[in-house]
Amino acid sequence: MTDVIEPNKLDEVKINNAVKELRLFSEKIFDLIEIKFDETTELERQVIAVFCFGAINVIIQRDDLSQPQAYALAIALLINVFKYDEGQAVPFADDLIKATNKENHPVMNTIIHRGIDGHYQFVEKLYGNLKSNIIDVLNVVKKKV
């Protein structure tokens, strides 16, 4: 006999798994760049958060999650991993979602797409490539500032 998971419970499982995956993804990034979170600059945190939003895009498509669930994941990531308060996280999440359209924010859109690549590198354990990817993004952004 096979038990069937109720749709609401299935969504809850998917969300919990996504939160865990995003935490592991962000932890791996900080390990690879060899900078503790507390030692990062605000610019570095913002860039890494945008990069991680690329992973959210992959996860919501892969797991068939809704846009409101993606929004909730983004806010949770910004609050729990990047230590923004709710007043900072909500408008940042709004900007991230708008940036999925390249015309709204080309730089953030490019970083999101690098994060999409980064998620693949993470899942496939291509950590050298992931490290080069995020360091390259950070260096390019720092040069432009």
N, CA, C and O atoms as CSV, one atom per row, in Angstrom:
chain,resi,resn,atom,element,x,y,z
A,1,MET,N,N,0.842,-1.182,0.000
A,1,MET,CA,C,0.000,0.000,0.000
A,1,MET,C,C,0.885,1.241,0.000
A,1,MET,O,O,1.857,1.317,0.751
A,2,THR,N,N,0.550,2.198,-0.832
A,2,THR,CA,C,1.317,3.432,-0.933
A,2,THR,C,C,0.528,4.566,-0.304
A,2,THR,O,O,-0.629,4.801,-0.655
A,3,ASP,N,N,1.152,5.257,0.614
A,3,ASP,CA,C,0.502,6.428,1.205
A,3,ASP,C,C,0.641,7.602,0.254
A,3,ASP,O,O,1.676,7.780,-0.388
A,4,VAL,N,N,-0.400,8.390,0.174
A,4,VAL,CA,C,-0.388,9.572,-0.673
A,4,VAL,C,C,-0.226,10.784,0.225
A,4,VAL,O,O,-0.931,10.935,1.223
A,5,ILE,N,N,0.701,11.637,-0.139
A,5,ILE,CA,C,0.916,12.857,0.630
A,5,ILE,C,C,-0.086,13.895,0.157
A,5,ILE,O,O,-0.245,14.111,-1.045
A,6,GLU,N,N,-0.753,14.526,1.087
A,6,GLU,CA,C,-1.703,15.585,0.746
A,6,GLU,C,C,-0.958,16.720,0.056
A,6,GLU,O,O,0.197,16.987,0.388
A,7,PRO,N,N,-1.606,17.399,-0.909
A,7,PRO,CA,C,-0.933,18.485,-1.645
A,7,PRO,C,C,-0.316,19.551,-0.743
A,7,PRO,O,O,0.804,19.996,-0.996
A,8,ASN,N,N,-1.027,19.965,0.304
A,8,ASN,CA,C,-0.472,20.987,1.200
A,8,ASN,C,C,0.770,20.483,1.922
A,8,ASN,O,O,1.732,21.227,2.111
A,9,LYS,N,N,0.745,19.218,2.322
A,9,LYS,CA,C,1.911,18.625,2.988
A,9,LYS,C,C,3.078,18.501,2.015
A,9,LYS,O,O,4.232,18.711,2.389
A,10,LEU,N,N,2.773,18.160,0.772
A,10,LEU,CA,C,3.819,18.042,-0.239
A,10,LEU,C,C,4.494,19.391,-0.465
A,10,LEU,O,O,5.720,19.466,-0.555
A,11,ASP,N,N,3.700,20.452,-0.558
A,11,ASP,CA,C,4.267,21.794,-0.698
A,11,ASP,C,C,5.136,22.144,0.502
A,11,ASP,O,O,6.207,22.733,0.353
A,12,GLU,N,N,4.671,21.779,1.685
A,12,GLU,CA,C,5.439,22.050,2.899
A,12,GLU,C,C,6.785,21.326,2.861
A,12,GLU,O,O,7.812,21.897,3.227
A,13,VAL,N,N,6.777,20.085,2.424
A,13,VAL,CA,C,8.016,19.306,2.302
A,13,VAL,C,C,8.942,19.960,1.278
A,13,VAL,O,O,10.140,20.106,1.519
A,14,LYS,N,N,8.378,20.353,0.133
A,14,LYS,CA,C,9.179,21.004,-0.910
A,14,LYS,C,C,9.807,22.293,-0.395
A,14,LYS,O,O,10.986,22.551,-0.636
A,15,ILE,N,N,9.024,23.101,0.313
A,15,ILE,CA,C,9.538,24.372,0.846
A,15,ILE,C,C,10.639,24.107,1.865
A,15,ILE,O,O,11.691,24.743,1.815
A,16,ASN,N,N,10.412,23.180,2.784
A,16,ASN,CA,C,11.431,22.864,3.794
A,16,ASN,C,C,12.717,22.362,3.147
A,16,ASN,O,O,13.812,22.733,3.568
A,17,ASN,N,N,12.585,21.521,2.128
A,17,ASN,CA,C,13.767,21.034,1.412
A,17,ASN,C,C,14.476,22.171,0.683
A,17,ASN,O,O,15.706,22.214,0.647
A,18,ALA,N,N,13.708,23.088,0.105
A,18,ALA,CA,C,14.296,24.231,-0.596
A,18,ALA,C,C,15.059,25.127,0.370
A,18,ALA,O,O,16.157,25.585,0.056
A,19,VAL,N,N,14.485,25.378,1.540
A,19,VAL,CA,C,15.158,26.206,2.549
A,19,VAL,C,C,16.484,25.561,2.946
A,19,VAL,O,O,17.504,26.243,3.048
A,20,LYS,N,N,16.468,24.259,3.168
A,20,LYS,CA,C,17.697,23.545,3.538
A,20,LYS,C,C,18.724,23.615,2.410
A,20,LYS,O,O,19.902,23.876,2.653
A,21,GLU,N,N,18.277,23.382,1.180
A,21,GLU,CA,C,19.183,23.418,0.030
A,21,GLU,C,C,19.805,24.803,-0.140
A,21,GLU,O,O,20.996,24.916,-0.432
A,22,LEU,N,N,19.010,25.849,0.041
A,22,LEU,CA,C,19.529,27.217,-0.079
A,22,LEU,C,C,20.532,27.531,1.023
A,22,LEU,O,O,21.529,28.214,0.786
A,23,ARG,N,N,20.267,27.032,2.229
A,23,ARG,CA,C,21.214,27.237,3.329
A,23,ARG,C,C,22.541,26.552,3.014
A,23,ARG,O,O,23.607,27.139,3.200
A,24,LEU,N,N,22.475,25.313,2.538
A,24,LEU,CA,C,23.699,24.581,2.190
A,24,LEU,C,C,24.439,25.251,1.034
A,24,LEU,O,O,25.668,25.327,1.039
A,25,PHE,N,N,23.693,25.733,0.050
A,25,PHE,CA,C,24.281,26.436,-1.095
A,25,PHE,C,C,25.024,27.683,-0.629
A,25,PHE,O,O,26.169,27.911,-1.022
A,26,SER,N,N,24.376,28.486,0.204
A,26,SER,CA,C,25.020,29.720,0.669
A,26,SER,C,C,26.214,29.416,1.570
A,26,SER,O,O,27.237,30.098,1.494
A,27,GLU,N,N,26.093,28.403,2.417
A,27,GLU,CA,C,27.229,28.017,3.263
A,27,GLU,C,C,28.422,27.597,2.410
A,27,GLU,O,O,29.561,27.952,2.712
A,28,LYS,N,N,28.162,26.845,1.350
A,28,LYS,CA,C,29.241,26.398,0.462
A,28,LYS,C,C,29.909,27.595,-0.196
A,28,LYS,O,O,31.131,27.620,-0.344
A,29,ILE,N,N,29.121,28.584,-0.589
A,29,ILE,CA,C,29.689,29.779,-1.217
A,29,ILE,C,C,30.626,30.489,-0.248
A,29,ILE,O,O,31.743,30.852,-0.617
A,30,PHE,N,N,30.178,30.688,0.985
A,30,PHE,CA,C,31.043,31.360,1.958
A,30,PHE,C,C,32.295,30.533,2.244
A,30,PHE,O,O,33.375,31.097,2.421
A,31,ASP,N,N,32.170,29.216,2.290
A,31,ASP,CA,C,33.351,28.354,2.462
A,31,ASP,C,C,34.318,28.523,1.294
A,31,ASP,O,O,35.528,28.637,1.491
A,32,LEU,N,N,33.779,28.540,0.081
A,32,LEU,CA,C,34.630,28.609,-1.109
A,32,LEU,C,C,35.349,29.945,-1.245
A,32,LEU,O,O,36.503,29.988,-1.672
A,33,ILE,N,N,34.677,31.033,-0.883
A,33,ILE,CA,C,35.337,32.341,-1.011
A,33,ILE,C,C,36.242,32.631,0.178
A,33,ILE,O,O,36.973,33.621,0.199
A,34,GLU,N,N,36.175,31.739,1.172
A,34,GLU,CA,C,37.042,31.810,2.347
A,34,GLU,C,C,36.902,33.123,3.099
A,34,GLU,O,O,37.878,33.697,3.581
A,35,ILE,N,N,35.664,33.580,3.185
A,35,ILE,CA,C,35.354,34.771,3.978
A,35,ILE,C,C,34.183,34.408,4.877
A,35,ILE,O,O,33.163,33.905,4.405
A,36,LYS,N,N,34.331,34.664,6.174
A,36,LYS,CA,C,33.217,34.439,7.091
A,36,LYS,C,C,32.151,35.496,6.822
A,36,LYS,O,O,32.459,36.625,6.442
A,37,PHE,N,N,30.906,35.116,7.023
A,37,PHE,CA,C,29.803,36.039,6.776
A,37,PHE,C,C,30.025,37.373,7.493
A,37,PHE,O,O,29.833,38.438,6.905
A,38,ASP,N,N,30.427,37.310,8.753
A,38,ASP,CA,C,30.611,38.530,9.553
A,38,ASP,C,C,31.719,39.430,9.019
A,38,ASP,O,O,31.795,40.603,9.385
A,39,GLU,N,N,32.571,38.894,8.163
A,39,GLU,CA,C,33.679,39.677,7.609
A,39,GLU,C,C,33.378,40.218,6.212
A,39,GLU,O,O,34.218,40.892,5.616
A,40,THR,N,N,32.195,39.932,5.690
A,40,THR,CA,C,31.846,40.424,4.357
A,40,THR,C,C,31.381,41.870,4.436
A,40,THR,O,O,30.883,42.331,5.463
A,41,THR,N,N,31.557,42.565,3.330
A,41,THR,CA,C,31.029,43.925,3.228
A,41,THR,C,C,29.560,43.848,2.829
A,41,THR,O,O,29.079,42.799,2.400
A,42,GLU,N,N,28.863,44.947,2.970
A,42,GLU,CA,C,27.463,44.992,2.541
A,42,GLU,C,C,27.350,44.683,1.049
A,42,GLU,O,O,26.437,43.971,0.630
A,43,LEU,N,N,28.267,45.213,0.253
A,43,LEU,CA,C,28.246,44.947,-1.184
A,43,LEU,C,C,28.414,43.453,-1.460
A,43,LEU,O,O,27.690,42.891,-2.282
A,44,GLU,N,N,29.360,42.808,-0.782
A,44,GLU,CA,C,29.571,41.369,-0.976
A,44,GLU,C,C,28.325,40.580,-0.591
A,44,GLU,O,O,27.937,39.648,-1.296
A,45,ARG,N,N,27.697,40.948,0.525
A,45,ARG,CA,C,26.477,40.249,0.950
A,45,ARG,C,C,25.370,40.402,-0.086
A,45,ARG,O,O,24.668,39.442,-0.406
A,46,GLN,N,N,25.220,41.620,-0.606
A,46,GLN,CA,C,24.174,41.847,-1.608
A,46,GLN,C,C,24.431,41.030,-2.870
A,46,GLN,O,O,23.515,40.410,-3.411
A,47,VAL,N,N,25.661,41.029,-3.330
A,47,VAL,CA,C,26.003,40.287,-4.551
A,47,VAL,C,C,25.782,38.788,-4.342
A,47,VAL,O,O,25.219,38.117,-5.207
A,48,ILE,N,N,26.219,38.267,-3.212
A,48,ILE,CA,C,26.039,36.839,-2.937
A,48,ILE,C,C,24.554,36.505,-2.800
A,48,ILE,O,O,24.118,35.441,-3.239
A,49,ALA,N,N,23.780,37.395,-2.201
A,49,ALA,CA,C,22.333,37.171,-2.083
A,49,ALA,C,C,21.676,37.122,-3.459
A,49,ALA,O,O,20.816,36.276,-3.706
A,50,VAL,N,N,22.073,38.019,-4.350
A,50,VAL,CA,C,21.525,38.012,-5.716
A,50,VAL,C,C,21.921,36.711,-6.415
A,50,VAL,O,O,21.102,36.093,-7.095
A,51,PHE,N,N,23.167,36.303,-6.245
A,51,PHE,CA,C,23.665,35.046,-6.815
A,51,PHE,C,C,22.819,33.872,-6.301
A,51,PHE,O,O,22.423,33.001,-7.076
A,52,CYS,N,N,22.550,33.856,-4.999
A,52,CYS,CA,C,21.747,32.784,-4.408
A,52,CYS,C,C,20.308,32.805,-4.913
A,52,CYS,O,O,19.651,31.765,-4.967
A,53,PHE,N,N,19.818,33.981,-5.282
A,53,PHE,CA,C,18.473,34.051,-5.846
A,53,PHE,C,C,18.401,33.270,-7.156
A,53,PHE,O,O,17.340,32.766,-7.523
A,54,GLY,N,N,19.517,33.169,-7.854
A,54,GLY,CA,C,19.557,32.314,-9.042
A,54,GLY,C,C,19.215,30.877,-8.691
A,54,GLY,O,O,18.523,30.193,-9.445
A,55,ALA,N,N,19.704,30.417,-7.536
A,55,ALA,CA,C,19.379,29.059,-7.083
A,55,ALA,C,C,17.891,28.933,-6.791
A,55,ALA,O,O,17.289,27.896,-7.066
A,56,ILE,N,N,17.298,29.978,-6.237
A,56,ILE,CA,C,15.851,29.952,-5.985
A,56,ILE,C,C,15.102,29.751,-7.297
A,56,ILE,O,O,14.141,28.984,-7.356
A,57,ASN,N,N,15.539,30.436,-8.341
A,57,ASN,CA,C,14.885,30.286,-9.642
A,57,ASN,C,C,14.924,28.843,-10.129
A,57,ASN,O,O,13.935,28.333,-10.655
A,58,VAL,N,N,16.056,28.193,-9.953
A,58,VAL,CA,C,16.174,26.789,-10.364
A,58,VAL,C,C,15.244,25.914,-9.526
A,58,VAL,O,O,14.520,25.071,-10.057
A,59,ILE,N,N,15.273,26.123,-8.226
A,59,ILE,CA,C,14.498,25.285,-7.311
A,59,ILE,C,C,12.998,25.415,-7.568
A,59,ILE,O,O,12.287,24.409,-7.570
A,60,ILE,N,N,12.506,26.635,-7.784
A,60,ILE,CA,C,11.057,26.782,-7.988
A,60,ILE,C,C,10.607,26.128,-9.287
A,60,ILE,O,O,9.503,25.591,-9.371
A,61,GLN,N,N,11.471,26.176,-10.303
A,61,GLN,CA,C,11.110,25.500,-11.554
A,61,GLN,C,C,11.193,23.982,-11.400
A,61,GLN,O,O,10.295,23.253,-11.821
A,62,ARG,N,N,12.264,23.528,-10.802
A,62,ARG,CA,C,12.463,22.083,-10.628
A,62,ARG,C,C,11.359,21.457,-9.772
A,62,ARG,O,O,10.863,20.373,-10.076
A,63,ASP,N,N,10.983,22.162,-8.693
A,63,ASP,CA,C,10.029,21.611,-7.730
A,63,ASP,C,C,8.597,22.084,-7.964
A,63,ASP,O,O,7.703,21.792,-7.170
A,64,ASP,N,N,8.384,22.814,-9.056
A,64,ASP,CA,C,7.053,23.302,-9.416
A,64,ASP,C,C,6.419,24.104,-8.280
A,64,ASP,O,O,5.284,23.851,-7.877
A,65,LEU,N,N,7.179,25.075,-7.776
A,65,LEU,CA,C,6.677,25.957,-6.727
A,65,LEU,C,C,6.095,27.216,-7.358
A,65,LEU,O,O,6.428,27.567,-8.490
A,66,SER,N,N,5.234,27.883,-6.622
A,66,SER,CA,C,4.549,29.072,-7.131
A,66,SER,C,C,5.392,30.330,-6.933
A,66,SER,O,O,6.386,30.323,-6.208
A,67,GLN,N,N,4.976,31.402,-7.589
A,67,GLN,CA,C,5.659,32.688,-7.410
A,67,GLN,C,C,5.572,33.175,-5.960
A,67,GLN,O,O,6.576,33.654,-5.434
A,68,PRO,N,N,4.408,33.073,-5.287
A,68,PRO,CA,C,4.388,33.459,-3.869
A,68,PRO,C,C,5.357,32.628,-3.019
A,68,PRO,O,O,5.955,33.141,-2.073
A,69,GLN,N,N,5.507,31.352,-3.360
A,69,GLN,CA,C,6.461,30.520,-2.625
A,69,GLN,C,C,7.896,30.963,-2.906
A,69,GLN,O,O,8.740,30.943,-2.011
A,70,ALA,N,N,8.170,31.360,-4.144
A,70,ALA,CA,C,9.500,31.879,-4.487
A,70,ALA,C,C,9.779,33.154,-3.703
A,70,ALA,O,O,10.881,33.349,-3.191
A,71,TYR,N,N,8.784,34.009,-3.615
A,71,TYR,CA,C,8.911,35.265,-2.868
A,71,TYR,C,C,9.205,34.966,-1.397
A,71,TYR,O,O,10.077,35.588,-0.789
A,72,ALA,N,N,8.472,34.013,-0.837
A,72,ALA,CA,C,8.691,33.630,0.560
A,72,ALA,C,C,10.088,33.047,0.757
A,72,ALA,O,O,10.743,33.334,1.759
A,73,LEU,N,N,10.548,32.229,-0.193
A,73,LEU,CA,C,11.907,31.677,-0.102
A,73,LEU,C,C,12.953,32.783,-0.143
A,73,LEU,O,O,13.932,32.746,0.603
A,74,ALA,N,N,12.747,33.764,-1.012
A,74,ALA,CA,C,13.700,34.872,-1.117
A,74,ALA,C,C,13.762,35.648,0.193
A,74,ALA,O,O,14.847,35.965,0.679
A,75,ILE,N,N,12.607,35.951,0.760
A,75,ILE,CA,C,12.580,36.690,2.028
A,75,ILE,C,C,13.229,35.863,3.133
A,75,ILE,O,O,14.006,36.394,3.927
A,76,ALA,N,N,12.919,34.573,3.191
A,76,ALA,CA,C,13.527,33.704,4.208
A,76,ALA,C,C,15.042,33.658,4.051
A,76,ALA,O,O,15.768,33.717,5.043
A,77,LEU,N,N,15.524,33.554,2.823
A,77,LEU,CA,C,16.966,33.547,2.566
A,77,LEU,C,C,17.602,34.851,3.048
A,77,LEU,O,O,18.631,34.838,3.724
A,78,LEU,N,N,16.985,35.962,2.696
A,78,LEU,CA,C,17.550,37.268,3.057
A,78,LEU,C,C,17.561,37.486,4.567
A,78,LEU,O,O,18.489,38.092,5.101
A,79,ILE,N,N,16.546,37.000,5.248
A,79,ILE,CA,C,16.478,37.171,6.703
A,79,ILE,C,C,17.366,36.155,7.418
A,79,ILE,O,O,18.164,36.529,8.277
A,80,ASN,N,N,17.233,34.881,7.074
A,80,ASN,CA,C,17.907,33.819,7.830
A,80,ASN,C,C,19.378,33.647,7.495
A,80,ASN,O,O,20.181,33.341,8.377
A,81,VAL,N,N,19.741,33.839,6.244
A,81,VAL,CA,C,21.134,33.636,5.839
A,81,VAL,C,C,21.894,34.954,5.817
A,81,VAL,O,O,23.020,35.038,6.309
A,82,PHE,N,N,21.278,35.978,5.247
A,82,PHE,CA,C,21.989,37.239,5.043
A,82,PHE,C,C,21.717,38.275,6.126
A,82,PHE,O,O,22.235,39.390,6.061
A,83,LYS,N,N,20.911,37.918,7.118
A,83,LYS,CA,C,20.694,38.695,8.345
A,83,LYS,C,C,20.077,40.074,8.105
A,83,LYS,O,O,20.313,41.007,8.872
A,84,TYR,N,N,19.289,40.196,7.041
A,84,TYR,CA,C,18.537,41.429,6.838
A,84,TYR,C,C,17.291,41.368,7.706
A,84,TYR,O,O,16.753,40.291,7.964
A,85,ASP,N,N,16.833,42.542,8.160
A,85,ASP,CA,C,15.560,42.536,8.872
A,85,ASP,C,C,14.432,42.558,7.842
A,85,ASP,O,O,14.670,42.762,6.652
A,86,GLU,N,N,13.224,42.350,8.306
A,86,GLU,CA,C,12.090,42.243,7.384
A,86,GLU,C,C,11.919,43.502,6.541
A,86,GLU,O,O,11.574,43.426,5.362
A,87,GLY,N,N,12.163,44.660,7.153
A,87,GLY,CA,C,12.042,45.923,6.427
A,87,GLY,C,C,13.047,46.061,5.293
A,87,GLY,O,O,12.792,46.785,4.330
A,88,GLN,N,N,14.174,45.387,5.389
A,88,GLN,CA,C,15.165,45.374,4.312
A,88,GLN,C,C,14.904,44.230,3.337
A,88,GLN,O,O,15.063,44.385,2.126
A,89,ALA,N,N,14.504,43.086,3.874
A,89,ALA,CA,C,14.354,41.880,3.057
A,89,ALA,C,C,13.208,41.987,2.055
A,89,ALA,O,O,13.339,41.535,0.918
A,90,VAL,N,N,12.098,42.576,2.461
A,90,VAL,CA,C,10.931,42.635,1.569
A,90,VAL,C,C,11.220,43.470,0.321
A,90,VAL,O,O,10.971,42.989,-0.785
A,91,PRO,N,N,11.737,44.707,0.446
A,91,PRO,CA,C,12.030,45.450,-0.784
A,91,PRO,C,C,13.168,44.831,-1.602
A,91,PRO,O,O,13.168,44.922,-2.830
A,92,PHE,N,N,14.137,44.203,-0.927
A,92,PHE,CA,C,15.220,43.528,-1.648
A,92,PHE,C,C,14.634,42.371,-2.463
A,92,PHE,O,O,14.987,42.191,-3.628
A,93,ALA,N,N,13.744,41.592,-1.854
A,93,ALA,CA,C,13.101,40.486,-2.574
A,93,ALA,C,C,12.295,41.013,-3.761
A,93,ALA,O,O,12.290,40.406,-4.832
A,94,ASP,N,N,11.618,42.139,-3.567
A,94,ASP,CA,C,10.882,42.762,-4.682
A,94,ASP,C,C,11.833,43.089,-5.829
A,94,ASP,O,O,11.534,42.823,-6.993
A,95,ASP,N,N,12.985,43.671,-5.485
A,95,ASP,CA,C,13.981,44.019,-6.509
A,95,ASP,C,C,14.513,42.769,-7.215
A,95,ASP,O,O,14.726,42.783,-8.427
A,96,LEU,N,N,14.725,41.700,-6.464
A,96,LEU,CA,C,15.215,40.453,-7.057
A,96,LEU,C,C,14.215,39.906,-8.070
A,96,LEU,O,O,14.593,39.475,-9.160
A,97,ILE,N,N,12.955,39.927,-7.705
A,97,ILE,CA,C,11.927,39.407,-8.612
A,97,ILE,C,C,11.828,40.280,-9.861
A,97,ILE,O,O,11.701,39.765,-10.972
A,98,LYS,N,N,11.887,41.591,-9.681
A,98,LYS,CA,C,11.858,42.494,-10.843
A,98,LYS,C,C,13.075,42.267,-11.736
A,98,LYS,O,O,12.984,42.387,-12.957
A,99,ALA,N,N,14.203,41.941,-11.129
A,99,ALA,CA,C,15.453,41.766,-11.880
A,99,ALA,C,C,15.471,40.489,-12.710
A,99,ALA,O,O,16.386,40.293,-13.509
A,100,THR,N,N,14.488,39.622,-12.539
A,100,THR,CA,C,14.429,38.450,-13.419
A,100,THR,C,C,14.106,38.876,-14.849
A,100,THR,O,O,14.310,38.110,-15.791
A,101,ASN,N,N,13.606,40.087,-15.007
A,101,ASN,CA,C,13.439,40.698,-16.330
A,101,ASN,C,C,14.675,41.561,-16.565
A,101,ASN,O,O,14.888,42.551,-15.866
A,102,LYS,N,N,15.474,41.190,-17.535
A,102,LYS,CA,C,16.757,41.860,-17.789
A,102,LYS,C,C,16.602,43.363,-17.977
A,102,LYS,O,O,17.480,44.131,-17.584
A,103,GLU,N,N,15.495,43.789,-18.574
A,103,GLU,CA,C,15.284,45.213,-18.829
A,103,GLU,C,C,15.144,46.016,-17.542
A,103,GLU,O,O,15.470,47.203,-17.519
A,104,ASN,N,N,14.670,45.394,-16.482
A,104,ASN,CA,C,14.492,46.104,-15.214
A,104,ASN,C,C,15.806,46.350,-14.488
A,104,ASN,O,O,15.985,47.400,-13.871
A,105,HIS,N,N,16.711,45.408,-14.554
A,105,HIS,CA,C,18.007,45.563,-13.859
A,105,HIS,C,C,19.018,44.608,-14.485
A,105,HIS,O,O,19.181,43.482,-14.015
A,106,PRO,N,N,19.705,45.054,-15.552
A,106,PRO,CA,C,20.607,44.154,-16.283
A,106,PRO,C,C,21.730,43.549,-15.437
A,106,PRO,O,O,22.086,42.386,-15.628
A,107,VAL,N,N,22.290,44.321,-14.507
A,107,VAL,CA,C,23.404,43.798,-13.705
A,107,VAL,C,C,22.910,42.696,-12.771
A,107,VAL,O,O,23.495,41.615,-12.711
A,108,MET,N,N,21.828,42.979,-12.044
A,108,MET,CA,C,21.286,41.953,-11.146
A,108,MET,C,C,20.846,40.724,-11.934
A,108,MET,O,O,21.030,39.596,-11.478
A,109,ASN,N,N,20.273,40.933,-13.101
A,109,ASN,CA,C,19.831,39.822,-13.935
A,109,ASN,C,C,21.013,38.929,-14.320
A,109,ASN,O,O,20.911,37.702,-14.300
A,110,THR,N,N,22.117,39.555,-14.666
A,110,THR,CA,C,23.320,38.790,-15.019
A,110,THR,C,C,23.814,37.986,-13.824
A,110,THR,O,O,24.200,36.826,-13.971
A,111,ILE,N,N,23.804,38.595,-12.643
A,111,ILE,CA,C,24.251,37.888,-11.436
A,111,ILE,C,C,23.304,36.732,-11.120
A,111,ILE,O,O,23.750,35.655,-10.723
A,112,ILE,N,N,22.002,36.948,-11.292
A,112,ILE,CA,C,21.031,35.871,-11.076
A,112,ILE,C,C,21.344,34.696,-12.000
A,112,ILE,O,O,21.322,33.541,-11.575
A,113,HIS,N,N,21.634,34.995,-13.259
A,113,HIS,CA,C,21.946,33.916,-14.206
A,113,HIS,C,C,23.250,33.208,-13.860
A,113,HIS,O,O,23.381,32.004,-14.080
A,114,ARG,N,N,24.205,33.943,-13.324
A,114,ARG,CA,C,25.431,33.286,-12.850
A,114,ARG,C,C,25.110,32.388,-11.652
A,114,ARG,O,O,25.718,31.333,-11.477
A,115,GLY,N,N,24.150,32.818,-10.832
A,115,GLY,CA,C,23.704,31.983,-9.717
A,115,GLY,C,C,22.979,30.727,-10.176
A,115,GLY,O,O,23.074,29.678,-9.538
A,116,ILE,N,N,22.253,30.838,-11.288
A,116,ILE,CA,C,21.621,29.651,-11.877
A,116,ILE,C,C,22.705,28.648,-12.267
A,116,ILE,O,O,22.593,27.455,-11.984
A,117,ASP,N,N,23.754,29.148,-12.921
A,117,ASP,CA,C,24.897,28.285,-13.254
A,117,ASP,C,C,25.543,27.744,-11.981
A,117,ASP,O,O,25.933,26.578,-11.915
A,118,GLY,N,N,25.649,28.605,-10.976
A,118,GLY,CA,C,26.253,28.209,-9.707
A,118,GLY,C,C,25.492,27.090,-9.023
A,118,GLY,O,O,26.095,26.206,-8.414
A,119,HIS,N,N,24.186,27.122,-9.118
A,119,HIS,CA,C,23.393,26.052,-8.517
A,119,HIS,C,C,23.710,24.718,-9.188
A,119,HIS,O,O,23.859,23.697,-8.516
A,120,TYR,N,N,23.811,24.731,-10.511
A,120,TYR,CA,C,24.192,23.513,-11.238
A,120,TYR,C,C,25.564,23.030,-10.761
A,120,TYR,O,O,25.758,21.839,-10.518
A,121,GLN,N,N,26.509,23.957,-10.629
A,121,GLN,CA,C,27.855,23.603,-10.179
A,121,GLN,C,C,27.811,23.011,-8.771
A,121,GLN,O,O,28.548,22.074,-8.463
A,122,PHE,N,N,26.953,23.558,-7.927
A,122,PHE,CA,C,26.795,23.066,-6.561
A,122,PHE,C,C,26.226,21.647,-6.559
A,122,PHE,O,O,26.761,20.758,-5.896
A,123,VAL,N,N,25.153,21.445,-7.294
A,123,VAL,CA,C,24.492,20.137,-7.333
A,123,VAL,C,C,25.429,19.071,-7.900
A,123,VAL,O,O,25.443,17.933,-7.431
A,124,GLU,N,N,26.205,19.447,-8.904
A,124,GLU,CA,C,27.125,18.496,-9.539
A,124,GLU,C,C,28.475,18.410,-8.818
A,124,GLU,O,O,29.378,17.696,-9.255
A,125,LYS,N,N,28.598,19.144,-7.711
A,125,LYS,CA,C,29.824,19.162,-6.905
A,125,LYS,C,C,31.040,19.659,-7.693
A,125,LYS,O,O,32.160,19.192,-7.490
A,126,LEU,N,N,30.801,20.602,-8.583
A,126,LEU,CA,C,31.874,21.247,-9.352
A,126,LEU,C,C,32.333,22.480,-8.568
A,126,LEU,O,O,32.193,23.615,-9.023
A,127,TYR,N,N,32.877,22.228,-7.392
A,127,TYR,CA,C,33.159,23.307,-6.459
A,127,TYR,C,C,34.234,24.265,-6.949
A,127,TYR,O,O,34.173,25.456,-6.643
A,128,GLY,N,N,35.206,23.783,-7.692
A,128,GLY,CA,C,36.207,24.679,-8.267
A,128,GLY,C,C,35.567,25.661,-9.234
A,128,GLY,O,O,35.902,26.845,-9.243
A,129,ASN,N,N,34.648,25.166,-10.044
A,129,ASN,CA,C,33.930,26.034,-10.983
A,129,ASN,C,C,33.032,27.016,-10.240
A,129,ASN,O,O,32.941,28.187,-10.608
A,130,LEU,N,N,32.369,26.530,-9.192
A,130,LEU,CA,C,31.501,27.399,-8.398
A,130,LEU,C,C,32.316,28.509,-7.747
A,130,LEU,O,O,31.899,29.667,-7.730
A,131,LYS,N,N,33.471,28.152,-7.215
A,131,LYS,CA,C,34.341,29.154,-6.592
A,131,LYS,C,C,34.768,30.197,-7.615
A,131,LYS,O,O,34.687,31.395,-7.344
A,132,SER,N,N,35.217,29.766,-8.775
A,132,SER,CA,C,35.623,30.715,-9.827
A,132,SER,C,C,34.456,31.596,-10.242
A,132,SER,O,O,34.625,32.796,-10.459
A,133,ASN,N,N,33.289,31.010,-10.352
A,133,ASN,CA,C,32.088,31.725,-10.758
A,133,ASN,C,C,31.779,32.866,-9.786
A,133,ASN,O,O,31.658,34.017,-10.205
A,134,ILE,N,N,31.650,32.560,-8.503
A,134,ILE,CA,C,31.258,33.592,-7.535
A,134,ILE,C,C,32.376,34.616,-7.338
A,134,ILE,O,O,32.096,35.805,-7.187
A,135,ILE,N,N,33.620,34.182,-7.338
A,135,ILE,CA,C,34.721,35.138,-7.181
A,135,ILE,C,C,34.783,36.074,-8.378
A,135,ILE,O,O,35.022,37.271,-8.214
A,136,ASP,N,N,34.572,35.553,-9.568
A,136,ASP,CA,C,34.544,36.387,-10.768
A,136,ASP,C,C,33.434,37.432,-10.668
A,136,ASP,O,O,33.653,38.606,-10.967
A,137,VAL,N,N,32.251,37.005,-10.250
A,137,VAL,CA,C,31.126,37.941,-10.102
A,137,VAL,C,C,31.474,39.023,-9.086
A,137,VAL,O,O,31.270,40.209,-9.347
A,138,LEU,N,N,31.994,38.625,-7.937
A,138,LEU,CA,C,32.354,39.606,-6.903
A,138,LEU,C,C,33.402,40.590,-7.419
A,138,LEU,O,O,33.285,41.795,-7.198
A,139,ASN,N,N,34.419,40.085,-8.102
A,139,ASN,CA,C,35.483,40.958,-8.611
A,139,ASN,C,C,34.970,41.944,-9.652
A,139,ASN,O,O,35.352,43.114,-9.634
A,140,VAL,N,N,34.117,41.491,-10.550
A,140,VAL,CA,C,33.572,42.384,-11.581
A,140,VAL,C,C,32.738,43.485,-10.938
A,140,VAL,O,O,32.863,44.653,-11.306
A,141,VAL,N,N,31.896,43.122,-9.988
A,141,VAL,CA,C,31.046,44.126,-9.337
A,141,VAL,C,C,31.900,45.120,-8.559
A,141,VAL,O,O,31.643,46.323,-8.601
A,142,LYS,N,N,32.913,44.629,-7.849
A,142,LYS,CA,C,33.776,45.532,-7.077
A,142,LYS,C,C,34.499,46.525,-7.982
A,142,LYS,O,O,34.685,47.681,-7.602
A,143,LYS,N,N,34.911,46.091,-9.176
A,143,LYS,CA,C,35.598,46.989,-10.111
A,143,LYS,C,C,34.673,48.079,-10.628
A,143,LYS,O,O,35.117,49.187,-10.928
A,144,LYS,N,N,33.388,47.763,-10.731
A,144,LYS,CA,C,32.424,48.720,-11.286
A,144,LYS,C,C,31.983,49.754,-10.257
A,144,LYS,O,O,31.427,50.792,-10.617
A,145,VAL,N,N,32.227,49.475,-8.980
A,145,VAL,CA,C,31.768,50.390,-7.923
A,145,VAL,C,C,32.768,51.492,-7.690
A,145,VAL,O,O,32.549,52.354,-6.838
